[in-house]
Amino acid sequence: MAGVWPVALEMNEHEIAYGRMFNELDDEMARSVCVIGTATRDELWGAPEKVGREIIPVGETLFINHVPFTIIGMFKHYESEQERKAREYALAHPVEPDKGAVKRDRGRGGGRKRGNNFVFYLKNATVYIPLNTMWMKFRAGAVFTGYNSAPPAPRRRPRPRSAPVFARTKNCKRRCAARALQQIRNVLMCTHKGIEDFSFRTQEDWAEQINTFIRNARLSGGLIAASVCSWRNRDHEHHARQHL
């Protein structure tokens, strides 16, 4: 779950399949509304593959940390081309279950739970509520003190905080992105009273981290394969000596 401004719909490239996205008025009034993804729908009301029909939970109530929220919209279902073809093939060629066979339930949500692409699952599991609602309803930064019958000691109201903050430039040129990043830094330095207790991570940094992880994984896989090959060669040499 994330508290966002309505512009998050465009920034994160979401598409509304049913209902609507909350607007500036919903955020200003801190209304208890939310927009969910299909993975959240599948977990709570069942996947279409299990239920046999498409469930549209717009207008239903979703409890988030015991606070009721009205679902006003649902995003489209995101999936890879391979998953889409597999789903369409399964619908066109249904498999009749064998009589007396034990049907195993491999988790709630049917075949749409994770699939082969975790990125699509994360996007389908999105739950958005207005940013001001997040602050007013949950008081970001509050500390849970546990279950106790004694009244809690008086304490100062926590200061609002949000992390992370996403930004997107209209122009994709490197110069414009660097200029926008500097402007964001200036604003944060002003609001943080000159203390630079924040950091930035661009899409280039994120892609470089993924490439580094892949290179390290391939390197470690090659070392493991080389070790196994060396061990097998030594074992084969040992058996050959025994035969001699």
Wavefront OBJ file of the C-alpha trace (Angstrom):
o trace
v 0.000 0.000 0.000
v 1.244 3.493 -0.819
v -0.060 6.999 -0.248
v 0.347 8.948 -3.474
v -0.873 11.973 -5.378
v -3.225 11.384 -8.336
v -0.329 12.031 -10.730
v 1.124 8.640 -9.679
v -1.233 7.084 -12.236
v 0.764 8.691 -15.043
v 4.171 8.493 -13.381
v 4.003 4.742 -12.783
v 2.242 4.071 -16.107
v -0.887 2.524 -14.635
v -4.163 2.137 -16.514
v -7.603 2.107 -14.911
v -9.715 -0.827 -16.083
v -12.793 -0.176 -13.902
v -13.903 2.845 -11.900
v -11.641 5.860 -11.591
v -8.479 7.188 -9.994
v -8.898 9.468 -6.971
v -8.472 13.169 -7.706
v -7.074 16.257 -5.974
v -10.331 16.806 -4.079
v -10.206 13.276 -2.657
v -6.654 13.954 -1.498
v -7.488 17.377 -0.030
v -10.499 16.009 1.876
v -8.466 12.942 3.006
v -11.215 10.631 1.832
v -11.011 6.937 2.636
v -10.850 5.707 -0.940
v -8.398 3.416 -2.693
v -7.519 1.967 -6.076
v -6.317 -1.640 -6.174
v -4.632 -4.028 -8.571
v -5.882 -7.383 -9.795
v -3.579 -9.362 -7.471
v -5.231 -7.732 -4.453
v -8.652 -8.516 -5.932
v -7.625 -12.141 -6.500
v -6.427 -12.543 -2.913
v -9.636 -11.171 -1.383
v -12.418 -12.139 -3.800
v -10.839 -14.885 -5.866
v -9.217 -15.003 -9.286
v -11.395 -15.329 -12.403
v -9.766 -18.711 -13.100
v -11.099 -20.008 -9.774
v -14.433 -18.219 -9.547
v -15.294 -18.619 -13.215
v -16.138 -14.970 -13.817
v -14.539 -11.538 -13.653
v -15.120 -9.900 -10.264
v -15.168 -6.087 -10.223
v -14.940 -4.963 -6.572
v -15.585 -1.276 -7.278
v -17.804 0.026 -4.469
v -16.739 -2.693 -2.038
v -15.113 -1.946 1.330
v -11.487 -2.855 1.985
v -10.154 -2.733 5.548
v -6.572 -1.460 5.817
v -5.220 -1.689 9.355
v -8.831 -1.852 10.618
v -9.738 1.350 8.725
v -12.521 0.942 6.094
v -11.689 2.167 2.578
v -14.049 2.281 -0.389
v -12.631 0.823 -3.601
v -13.285 3.364 -6.350
v -11.119 1.864 -9.072
v -9.129 -1.149 -10.212
v -6.095 -1.227 -12.481
v -5.877 -3.422 -15.552
v -4.200 -6.791 -15.248
v -0.531 -6.666 -16.240
v 1.130 -9.767 -17.619
v 3.840 -10.821 -20.024
v 3.071 -12.015 -23.541
v 3.923 -15.572 -22.541
v 1.574 -15.500 -19.560
v -1.210 -14.017 -21.686
v -0.902 -16.771 -24.295
v -0.824 -19.459 -21.608
v -3.942 -18.011 -19.960
v -5.823 -17.791 -23.274
v -4.823 -21.358 -24.149
v -6.052 -22.606 -20.762
v -9.391 -20.881 -21.313
v -9.740 -22.308 -24.827
v -8.699 -25.834 -23.787
v -10.092 -26.502 -20.309
v -8.836 -29.651 -18.632
v -11.508 -31.802 -17.043
v -10.471 -32.949 -13.557
v -10.199 -36.693 -12.994
v -12.871 -38.158 -10.768
v -11.474 -39.123 -7.401
v -8.273 -37.187 -7.947
v -7.091 -34.936 -5.153
v -6.947 -31.300 -6.238
v -4.040 -29.438 -4.724
v -4.367 -25.794 -3.873
v -0.993 -24.169 -4.473
v -1.945 -20.863 -2.933
v -4.678 -18.270 -3.099
v -5.052 -16.208 -6.205
v -5.073 -19.011 -8.768
v -2.688 -18.900 -11.678
v -2.270 -15.150 -11.487
v -0.450 -15.001 -8.206
v 3.134 -14.600 -9.383
v 3.673 -16.366 -12.630
v 7.086 -16.127 -14.197
v 7.532 -12.389 -13.844
v 7.741 -10.915 -10.371
v 7.674 -7.354 -11.739
v 4.174 -7.811 -13.136
v 3.040 -9.321 -9.839
v 4.287 -6.301 -7.906
v 2.423 -3.976 -10.253
v -0.761 -6.039 -9.965
v -0.461 -5.974 -6.161
v -0.524 -2.157 -6.070
v -2.872 -0.445 -3.612
v -3.023 3.353 -3.816
v -4.679 5.702 -1.326
v -4.493 9.523 -1.305
v -1.301 10.853 0.258
v -3.146 13.166 2.631
v -5.347 10.246 3.670
v -2.252 8.251 4.498
v -1.067 11.008 6.824
v -4.428 11.790 8.424
v -5.532 8.166 8.935
v -2.288 6.493 9.862
v -0.105 9.368 11.093
v 3.125 8.384 9.374
v 5.903 7.970 11.892
v 3.688 6.826 14.767
v 5.155 4.105 16.982
v 3.080 1.075 17.998
v 3.412 0.661 21.783
v 1.727 -2.754 22.055
v -1.478 -3.938 23.687
v -1.793 -2.537 27.183
v -4.749 -1.688 29.370
v -2.921 1.278 30.887
v -3.389 4.602 29.067
v -0.395 5.578 26.959
v 1.887 8.318 28.243
v 1.377 11.705 26.599
v 3.736 12.216 23.719
v 4.342 14.721 20.994
v 2.598 14.243 17.689
v 5.008 12.718 15.170
v 6.215 14.867 12.324
v 5.027 13.852 8.844
v 7.564 12.027 6.773
v 7.467 10.212 3.473
v 9.889 7.851 1.816
v 10.598 7.355 -0.956
v 9.615 10.290 -3.187
v 9.357 9.594 -6.918
v 9.857 12.252 -9.588
v 9.719 12.120 -13.358
v 10.843 14.697 -15.946
v 8.942 15.407 -19.133
v 12.152 15.621 -21.150
v 14.312 12.493 -21.171
v 17.547 14.282 -22.094
v 20.412 13.882 -19.628
v 20.899 17.651 -19.213
v 17.243 18.242 -18.331
v 17.247 15.334 -15.876
v 20.374 16.655 -14.129
v 18.843 20.134 -13.904
v 15.605 18.750 -12.443
v 17.577 16.685 -9.943
v 19.416 19.784 -8.777
v 16.137 21.663 -8.350
v 14.724 18.808 -6.264
v 17.864 18.825 -4.122
v 17.491 22.569 -3.547
v 13.888 22.187 -2.423
v 14.727 19.311 -0.072
v 17.671 21.204 1.404
v 15.290 24.069 2.180
v 12.598 21.869 3.737
v 15.189 19.826 5.675
v 16.740 23.029 7.040
v 20.098 22.563 5.361
v 20.592 18.950 6.482
v 21.222 16.603 3.579
v 19.745 13.458 5.167
v 18.397 12.134 1.885
v 19.770 10.460 -1.217
v 18.803 10.032 -4.855
v 18.605 6.988 -7.068
v 17.924 7.379 -10.768
v 16.736 4.803 -13.254
v 20.320 4.590 -14.548
v 21.569 3.713 -11.053
v 18.834 1.118 -10.677
v 19.649 -0.456 -14.067
v 23.358 -0.505 -13.202
v 22.615 -2.311 -9.918
v 20.589 -4.938 -11.788
v 23.372 -5.432 -14.349
v 25.937 -5.757 -11.552
v 23.773 -8.338 -9.797
v 23.415 -10.336 -13.027
v 27.168 -10.214 -13.681
v 27.936 -11.362 -10.132
v 25.373 -14.160 -10.398
v 26.901 -15.365 -13.679
v 30.395 -15.169 -12.205
v 29.421 -17.137 -9.093
v 27.591 -19.670 -11.261
v 30.696 -20.096 -13.407
v 32.901 -20.586 -10.343
v 30.505 -23.201 -8.941
v 30.403 -25.012 -12.293
v 34.207 -24.945 -12.509
v 34.501 -26.324 -8.956
v 32.061 -29.157 -9.713
v 33.898 -29.973 -12.935
v 37.241 -30.012 -11.108
v 35.836 -32.248 -8.372
v 34.422 -34.681 -10.932
v 37.759 -34.807 -12.779
v 39.581 -35.573 -9.532
v 37.031 -38.248 -8.649
v 37.372 -39.809 -12.101
v 41.179 -39.762 -11.796
v 40.956 -41.437 -8.381
v 38.778 -44.256 -9.757
v 41.132 -44.684 -12.727
v 44.108 -45.107 -10.380
v 42.208 -47.705 -8.377
v 41.527 -49.751 -11.553
v 45.185 -49.555 -12.524
l 1 2 3 4 5 6 7 8 9 10 11 12 13 14 15 16 17 18 19 20 21 22 23 24 25 26 27 28 29 30 31 32 33 34 35 36 37 38 39 40 41 42 43 44 45 46 47 48 49 50 51 52 53 54 55 56 57 58 59 60 61 62 63 64 65 66 67 68 69 70 71 72 73 74 75 76 77 78 79 80 81 82 83 84 85 86 87 88 89 90 91 92 93 94 95 96 97 98 99 100 101 102 103 104 105 106 107 108 109 110 111 112 113 114 115 116 117 118 119 120 121 122 123 124 125 126 127 128 129 130 131 132 133 134 135 136 137 138 139 140 141 142 143 144 145 146 147 148 149 150 151 152 153 154 155 156 157 158 159 160 161 162 163 164 165 166 167 168 169 170 171 172 173 174 175 176 177 178 179 180 181 182 183 184 185 186 187 188 189 190 191 192 193 194 195 196 197 198 199 200 201 202 203 204 205 206 207 208 209 210 211 212 213 214 215 216 217 218 219 220 221 222 223 224 225 226 227 228 229 230 231 232 233 234 235 236 237 238 239 240 241 242 243 244
